[in-house]
Amino acid sequence: QVQLVESGGGLVQPGGSLTLSCAASGNIFSINTMGWYRQAPGKQREEVAAITNTGSRDYVDSVKGRFTIARGNAKNTVYLQMNSLKPEDTAVYYCNLHQDYQVRGGVDYWGQGTQVTVSS
């Protein structure tokens, strides 16, 4: 099975920075998309950023210019660099790996989530 381990969450003041890390292990095909989702209390889960195996990136409008997603040098790792953090960024952040299988279709794997709190 595929496992995702997240780290880097914590408490930061508005305007501060934080970097989230995610490492995936298991039977992972090279063609996949990794990304970060977040969910705040009372709100629906949203995709924050995603990156394909070819390096194409996508961001939700609210974080454009502030967040950067990148693949790591190690296999199946992904980072989310968060700058100029705002209180509204407070949420549980989940690492995601989406893998398309030839027969059974797309499968999503998730990390356990890491809390990011932006507060004074």
Buried (B, 14 or more C-beta within 10 A) or exposed (E): EBBBBBEBBEEBEEEEEBBBBBBBEEEBEEEBBBBBBBBBEEEEEBBBBBBBEEEEEBBBEEBEEBBBBBBEEEEBBBBBBBBEBEEEBBBBBBBBBBBEEEEEEEEEBBBEBBEBBBEE
